[in-house]
Amino acid sequence: MKTSRDTRQYLEALFRLCTVPRIGSKRIRALVAHFGSPDKVFGASVRELVEIEGISKQLAQNIKQHMNDSFIENQINLLKTRNAKIVSFWQDEYPTSLKNIPDAPIVLYYKGNGLPVGQKSLAIVGTRHPSAYGKLITESFTRDLVRNGFTLVSGLARGVDTIAHQTTVNEGGSTIAVLGSGVDVIYPYENKKLSESIYEKGLLVSEFPLGTKPEAMYFPRRNRIIAGLCSATLVIEAGKKSGALITADRAIEQGSDVFAVPGNINSPKSAGCNQLIQQGAKLITNVQDILEEYDSVGAVPVQQQAPPDLSADEKKIFDLLSNEPLHIDRLSEKAGLPTSQVLGVLLSLELRNLVKQIIGKHFIRSF
């Protein structure tokens, strides 16, 4: 945003309007729609203000009298010092898809490449404590979606969110993290380095003012933005009380698609996903299921076959592995090879990022 006098006046009026107690985004949009801009709202008389639906005489008086100079000055200074930007609901840069939700935020703070988000965007959400299965599916689906040109959106939380963001960064793709704090306050703190990688090619986004610390009440609110930025939401491993289900509910309310990965019926971590499928979410077993919804032409297929340059033992071991964890003893038995030899082959495959070891000496394919 430019630093002209006009822009500063616009920002001052915008911040002042947004901090009027009990005004709400719906009333703010109605006021600006009628008067033309935030600064013109404050130029109106109380009599003119109360003509707008939802504006009582008391609220009109509050609007006229409200000042929050210290907050306004602080936010304008932080925009400069924290290398952040802001876009309001009425500017062209504001994401069109987000404008269509009932409670769209009046302002978005962001750090990174810029808004709006392209149409080929998809949210990936899930539990903060994924199983080995959940981690594998998140990595695999994210990788293939990035290779098919998707921008992936999530909430930078621990677990599925972090895996989706990190995998996208590793693949050189674009990802958007929607925060339940200011874009200059990274939570969880261990994701600070990841956040820096995200805004090099993607975005950090929040509706909360700069300097806002994370609070439990903020995370359900940010979930509507995650859903609102995307044409669909994919839920990977979520319990019945998972915050990911809030994102799915908001996506349904906003009229966008919800996809869910089925899981073990005995696993509490899959109960939420299985419930979504019962309620009508599309069951997803591979990325092709998602691509079909987008009528993707020339889609990059999920890699299924072993690379052609594997040795005979490497190919044998690789072909025995799948997305289901297999214990080293069982793998050795099925391969008809000594455990020590199988371990050597597995090490070679791990170095090529073809397989990975998970808890308890179990092995799976990496894709």
Backbone torsions as a table, in degrees:
resi	resn	phi	psi	omega
1	MET	NA	143.0	-178.7
2	LYS	-70.4	161.8	-178.7
3	THR	-108.2	26.5	-179.4
4	SER	-69.0	165.0	178.9
5	ARG	-60.3	-41.8	179.4
6	ASP	-60.7	-41.7	179.7
7	THR	-65.2	-40.6	178.9
8	ARG	-62.9	-42.3	178.8
9	GLN	-62.2	-39.8	178.9
10	TYR	-63.5	-45.4	179.9
11	LEU	-62.9	-44.2	179.9
12	GLU	-59.4	-45.3	179.4
13	ALA	-66.3	-39.6	-179.8
14	LEU	-63.2	-49.0	179.4
15	PHE	-63.8	-41.0	-180.0
16	ARG	-62.1	-44.3	-178.7
17	LEU	-66.0	-41.6	-177.5
18	CYS	-68.5	-20.4	-178.0
19	THR	-100.6	5.8	173.6
20	VAL	-64.5	125.2	-177.5
21	PRO	-58.2	134.4	172.9
22	ARG	62.2	24.4	-177.9
23	ILE	-84.3	-43.5	176.6
24	GLY	77.0	153.3	-174.7
25	SER	-67.4	-33.4	-178.4
26	LYS	-64.1	-44.0	-180.0
27	ARG	-68.8	-38.0	178.9
28	ILE	-61.9	-44.1	179.6
29	ARG	-62.8	-38.7	179.2
30	ALA	-65.1	-40.9	179.9
31	LEU	-64.7	-47.1	-178.3
32	VAL	-68.5	-36.1	177.3
33	ALA	-61.2	-35.3	-177.8
34	HIS	-80.6	-44.9	-173.3
35	PHE	-94.1	-16.7	173.2
36	GLY	104.2	-28.7	178.8
37	SER	-165.2	160.0	-179.3
38	PRO	-57.9	-40.2	-177.2
39	ASP	-67.3	-32.3	179.6
40	LYS	-71.9	-22.9	175.8
41	VAL	-60.4	-41.7	-177.1
42	PHE	-76.3	-13.7	175.7
43	GLY	-85.1	-9.1	-179.1
44	ALA	-81.3	154.8	177.2
45	SER	-82.9	165.7	176.5
46	VAL	-59.2	-41.0	179.1
47	ARG	-59.9	-41.2	179.3
48	GLU	-70.4	-35.8	-178.8
49	LEU	-66.2	-42.0	-175.7
50	VAL	-71.8	-9.2	175.5
51	GLU	-73.5	-15.2	179.5
52	ILE	-84.0	133.1	-179.3
53	GLU	-56.8	130.3	178.0
54	GLY	92.6	-6.6	-179.0
55	ILE	-101.5	106.2	177.4
56	SER	-79.8	169.5	178.4
57	LYS	-63.0	-40.3	179.4
58	GLN	-63.3	-43.8	179.3
59	LEU	-66.1	-38.5	178.4
60	ALA	-61.6	-40.6	177.5
61	GLN	-66.6	-37.9	177.3
62	ASN	-62.3	-40.7	179.4
63	ILE	-61.5	-45.3	-177.7
64	LYS	-66.7	-34.9	-173.9
65	GLN	-93.1	-16.7	-171.3
66	HIS	-70.3	130.1	173.8
67	MET	-138.9	143.8	177.1
68	ASN	-146.3	60.7	-170.4
69	ASP	-59.6	-40.7	-176.3
70	SER	-66.4	-40.7	178.0
71	PHE	-64.7	-46.3	-178.2
72	ILE	-59.8	-47.9	-179.2
73	GLU	-64.2	-39.0	179.5
74	ASN	-63.6	-44.7	-178.7
75	GLN	-65.6	-41.2	179.7
76	ILE	-64.0	-39.6	177.8
77	ASN	-68.5	-40.9	-179.5
78	LEU	-66.4	-33.8	176.7
79	LEU	-56.4	-36.2	179.9
80	LYS	-78.1	-49.4	-172.5
81	THR	-75.8	-25.9	-178.3
82	ARG	-98.1	6.6	177.9
83	ASN	55.8	41.9	-179.5
84	ALA	-110.8	163.0	178.5
85	LYS	-130.1	166.6	-179.8
86	ILE	-138.9	143.9	176.1
87	VAL	-135.0	137.9	-179.4
88	SER	-99.4	165.1	-176.8
89	PHE	-55.3	-28.6	-172.1
90	TRP	-94.7	0.7	-179.2
91	GLN	-92.8	152.5	-177.3
92	ASP	-61.8	-29.0	-176.8
93	GLU	-74.0	-12.7	-179.5
94	TYR	-68.4	131.6	-176.9
95	PRO	-57.3	125.3	-178.2
96	THR	-59.6	-41.3	-178.0
97	SER	-62.4	-33.3	-178.9
98	LEU	-75.6	-29.0	178.1
99	LYS	-62.5	-23.7	-173.4
100	ASN	-84.5	-6.1	179.9
101	ILE	-85.9	149.7	-172.9
102	PRO	-59.7	-38.9	-175.8
103	ASP	-113.3	47.5	-179.8
104	ALA	-59.1	137.1	178.6
105	PRO	-64.5	144.1	179.9
106	ILE	-69.7	-37.9	178.7
107	VAL	-130.9	150.7	171.3
108	LEU	-124.3	128.4	170.3
109	TYR	-93.5	143.9	177.7
110	TYR	-152.2	156.1	172.4
111	LYS	-129.9	129.1	178.7
112	GLY	136.7	-148.0	-168.2
113	ASN	-75.4	-23.2	179.1
114	GLY	120.1	156.5	179.0
115	LEU	-100.8	164.1	3.0
116	PRO	-89.6	177.3	177.8
117	VAL	-84.0	143.1	177.2
118	GLY	-69.7	168.5	-177.5
119	GLN	-67.6	-29.5	-176.3
120	LYS	-87.9	66.1	-178.9
121	SER	-123.6	144.0	-175.5
122	LEU	-142.8	136.5	177.4
123	ALA	-89.4	137.1	172.2
124	ILE	-120.2	120.2	-177.9
125	VAL	-137.1	161.7	-179.9
126	GLY	174.4	-169.3	-175.2
127	THR	-64.6	152.6	174.7
128	ARG	-78.5	-11.7	-177.9
129	HIS	-129.9	68.2	-176.2
130	PRO	-70.0	151.4	172.9
131	SER	-77.0	176.1	175.5
132	ALA	-58.0	-38.1	177.2
133	TYR	-62.5	-45.7	-180.0
134	GLY	-63.5	-40.7	178.3
135	LYS	-63.0	-45.6	-178.4
136	LEU	-62.3	-47.3	-178.5
137	ILE	-63.6	-41.7	179.9
138	THR	-61.5	-47.2	179.0
139	GLU	-61.2	-47.3	-175.5
140	SER	-64.6	-49.2	-178.9
141	PHE	-64.9	-42.6	-179.7
142	THR	-60.4	-47.2	-178.1
143	ARG	-58.1	-45.9	-177.2
144	ASP	-72.7	-32.5	176.8
145	LEU	-68.0	-40.4	176.7
146	VAL	-61.9	-43.3	-179.1
147	ARG	-66.2	-18.1	176.5
148	ASN	-101.9	18.2	169.6
149	GLY	84.8	14.6	179.7
150	PHE	-82.4	143.1	164.6
151	THR	-90.8	127.7	-174.8
152	LEU	-106.0	133.3	-174.6
153	VAL	-117.7	135.8	176.8
154	SER	-155.5	-169.9	-170.6
155	GLY	-112.5	10.9	177.8
156	LEU	61.2	15.1	176.6
157	ALA	-74.6	167.0	174.4
158	ARG	-63.5	159.3	174.9
159	GLY	86.5	-131.6	-173.8
160	VAL	-56.9	-43.5	-179.9
161	ASP	-56.8	-51.0	-177.8
162	THR	-61.4	-43.6	-179.9
163	ILE	-61.8	-42.7	179.8
164	ALA	-63.7	-45.4	178.6
165	HIS	-63.2	-47.8	-175.4
166	GLN	-65.7	-41.5	179.1
167	THR	-63.4	-40.9	178.1
168	THR	-61.8	-44.7	178.4
169	VAL	-61.0	-45.6	-179.7
170	ASN	-60.3	-32.6	-179.1
171	GLU	-84.9	-3.1	-179.4
172	GLY	77.3	20.3	-178.6
173	GLY	-92.5	-175.8	-179.2
174	SER	-106.3	130.3	179.6
175	THR	-136.6	149.6	-179.2
176	ILE	-122.1	125.6	177.4
177	ALA	-105.7	120.6	178.2
178	VAL	-99.3	121.0	-170.1
179	LEU	-100.9	151.6	172.0
180	GLY	-97.7	35.1	179.7
181	SER	-157.6	-177.1	172.8
182	GLY	-66.8	154.6	-179.2
183	VAL	-67.9	-10.2	177.6
184	ASP	-99.5	3.7	179.3
185	VAL	-122.9	98.8	-174.4
186	ILE	-85.2	128.6	175.8
187	TYR	-138.9	133.0	-3.4
188	PRO	-69.6	154.4	-172.8
189	TYR	-61.1	-31.6	-178.0
190	GLU	-65.3	-11.4	178.1
191	ASN	-94.3	11.4	-178.6
192	LYS	-60.5	-46.7	179.7
193	LYS	-63.6	-41.0	177.7
194	LEU	-61.7	-40.9	-179.5
195	SER	-61.7	-35.9	178.6
196	GLU	-66.2	-37.9	177.3
197	SER	-68.4	-34.0	-178.2
198	ILE	-64.8	-48.0	-174.1
199	TYR	-80.6	0.7	171.0
200	GLU	-71.9	-34.7	-179.6
201	LYS	-124.3	-10.8	-177.7
202	GLY	-131.0	-136.2	-173.7
203	LEU	-146.2	147.1	161.3
204	LEU	-107.9	130.3	-174.6
205	VAL	-132.3	143.7	174.4
206	SER	-158.1	151.1	171.7
207	GLU	-91.7	-8.1	-174.5
208	PHE	-87.8	142.7	-178.1
209	PRO	-56.9	154.4	176.9
210	LEU	-57.9	140.6	-178.6
211	GLY	88.5	-5.9	-179.1
212	THR	-69.8	125.3	178.3
213	LYS	-84.5	152.8	-178.1
214	PRO	-66.0	135.8	175.2
215	GLU	-132.5	148.7	-176.8
216	ALA	-54.6	-36.1	-176.3
217	MET	-70.8	-18.1	-175.9
218	TYR	-79.5	-27.4	-172.6
219	PHE	-69.4	-41.7	174.6
220	PRO	-61.7	-34.3	178.5
221	ARG	-65.5	-42.1	-177.9
222	ARG	-67.1	-22.3	-177.8
223	ASN	-64.5	-29.4	178.3
224	ARG	-69.4	-28.3	178.1
225	ILE	-74.5	-40.9	176.3
226	ILE	-55.1	-50.2	-179.8
227	ALA	-66.7	-38.5	-175.8
228	GLY	-69.5	-23.4	178.8
229	LEU	-80.9	-8.1	-169.6
230	CYS	-123.3	156.6	174.8
231	SER	-86.3	-12.8	178.6
232	ALA	-159.4	158.8	178.5
233	THR	-126.9	129.9	177.8
234	LEU	-108.6	123.7	179.4
235	VAL	-105.1	123.2	-179.8
236	ILE	-119.2	113.5	-178.6
237	GLU	53.5	107.0	178.1
238	ALA	-150.8	131.8	175.3
239	GLY	-74.8	174.0	-176.3
240	LYS	-65.6	-20.7	179.5
241	LYS	-113.3	19.3	-177.8
242	SER	-69.3	144.3	174.3
243	GLY	-62.5	-23.3	178.6
244	ALA	-61.6	-29.5	179.2
245	LEU	-71.3	-27.0	175.1
246	ILE	-65.5	-42.5	177.1
247	THR	-61.2	-43.3	178.6
248	ALA	-62.0	-43.0	179.0
249	ASP	-61.6	-41.3	179.9
250	ARG	-67.1	-36.7	177.1
251	ALA	-61.6	-42.4	178.5
252	ILE	-63.1	-44.5	179.1
253	GLU	-61.0	-34.6	-177.8
254	GLN	-84.9	-3.4	175.5
255	GLY	83.9	18.5	177.6
256	SER	-103.4	166.5	-175.0
257	ASP	-74.3	149.1	173.1
258	VAL	-124.0	126.3	175.7
259	PHE	-112.2	149.2	178.8
260	ALA	-141.8	140.1	177.5
261	VAL	-91.7	122.9	-179.6
262	PRO	-68.8	154.5	179.5
263	GLY	-139.9	-178.8	179.0
264	ASN	-57.0	126.2	-177.3
265	ILE	-66.5	-16.8	179.4
266	ASN	-94.5	-1.5	-177.8
267	SER	-97.7	121.1	176.8
268	PRO	-58.4	-27.7	-178.0
269	LYS	-72.0	-15.0	178.7
270	SER	-105.1	-3.8	-174.1
271	ALA	-60.7	-40.0	-179.2
272	GLY	-65.7	-43.1	178.9
273	CYS	-64.5	-46.0	-179.9
274	ASN	-62.3	-35.9	177.1
275	GLN	-66.3	-41.1	177.6
276	LEU	-59.9	-40.7	179.7
277	ILE	-64.8	-40.8	176.2
278	GLN	-60.1	-32.5	-176.2
279	GLN	-87.6	-1.2	174.5
280	GLY	118.3	-2.1	174.9
281	ALA	-64.6	147.8	-179.4
282	LYS	-73.9	128.3	178.1
283	LEU	-73.1	127.9	-177.3
284	ILE	-117.4	122.1	176.9
285	THR	-112.4	-14.1	175.6
286	ASN	-159.3	167.7	-175.4
287	VAL	-65.4	-27.9	179.3
288	GLN	-58.6	-32.5	177.6
289	ASP	-60.7	-36.6	178.8
290	ILE	-74.7	-44.5	-177.7
291	LEU	-60.1	-34.2	178.6
292	GLU	-62.6	-32.2	178.5
293	GLU	-68.7	-25.3	-179.4
294	TYR	-99.1	2.9	-178.2
295	ASP	51.4	44.0	-176.9
296	SER	-67.0	128.6	177.3
297	VAL	-103.1	134.4	-179.9
298	GLY	69.9	28.9	-178.2
299	ALA	-64.1	146.4	176.8
300	VAL	-78.7	118.1	-176.4
301	PRO	-72.4	155.7	173.9
302	VAL	-66.4	132.4	-178.1
303	GLN	-72.2	124.3	-176.8
304	GLN	-117.8	-31.5	-173.5
305	GLN	-91.3	155.7	177.4
306	ALA	-69.3	143.8	175.0
307	PRO	-56.9	147.9	-172.8
308	PRO	-71.0	-17.0	-173.9
309	ASP	-96.3	17.8	178.2
310	LEU	-77.1	149.2	173.1
311	SER	-71.3	171.0	-178.1
312	ALA	-60.9	-44.1	179.8
313	ASP	-67.4	-39.3	178.9
314	GLU	-62.5	-43.3	-179.9
315	LYS	-66.0	-38.8	-180.0
316	LYS	-61.5	-47.6	-179.1
317	ILE	-66.8	-43.5	-179.1
318	PHE	-60.1	-43.7	-178.0
319	ASP	-66.2	-24.9	178.7
320	LEU	-79.5	-17.3	-177.9
321	LEU	-92.4	157.5	178.1
322	SER	-150.5	-160.2	176.2
323	ASN	-77.5	-10.5	178.3
324	GLU	-90.5	126.6	-179.3
325	PRO	-57.7	137.2	179.1
326	LEU	-127.4	125.9	-177.6
327	HIS	-69.7	148.6	-177.1
328	ILE	-57.6	-38.9	-179.1
329	ASP	-65.5	-42.1	178.9
330	ARG	-68.2	-38.0	178.5
331	LEU	-64.0	-42.7	178.5
332	SER	-62.8	-40.8	-179.8
333	GLU	-64.8	-44.9	-178.4
334	LYS	-68.8	-31.5	-179.6
335	ALA	-81.9	-18.3	-177.2
336	GLY	68.8	32.1	-178.4
337	LEU	-127.3	151.9	177.0
338	PRO	-61.0	148.1	-179.2
339	THR	-56.6	-41.6	-179.2
340	SER	-61.4	-39.0	179.0
341	GLN	-69.7	-40.5	178.5
342	VAL	-62.5	-40.3	179.2
343	LEU	-61.6	-39.1	177.8
344	GLY	-64.3	-41.1	178.4
345	VAL	-66.3	-42.4	179.1
346	LEU	-61.7	-39.2	177.9
347	LEU	-60.9	-42.6	178.4
348	SER	-61.8	-42.0	179.7
349	LEU	-69.6	-35.5	177.6
350	GLU	-64.8	-40.2	-179.9
351	LEU	-63.6	-23.3	177.4
352	ARG	-96.9	8.7	179.1
353	ASN	59.2	32.9	179.0
354	LEU	-97.0	-29.2	176.3
355	VAL	-134.7	164.3	175.5
356	LYS	-144.0	152.0	177.5
357	GLN	-96.0	135.6	174.6
358	ILE	-117.6	-174.2	-171.1
359	ILE	-56.1	141.9	175.0
360	GLY	74.7	30.7	178.5
361	LYS	58.6	36.3	173.0
362	HIS	-100.2	148.9	-177.4
363	PHE	-128.8	148.9	179.1
364	ILE	-142.6	164.1	171.2
365	ARG	-70.5	152.6	179.3
366	SER	-87.6	-3.2	179.9
367	PHE	-145.5	NA	NA
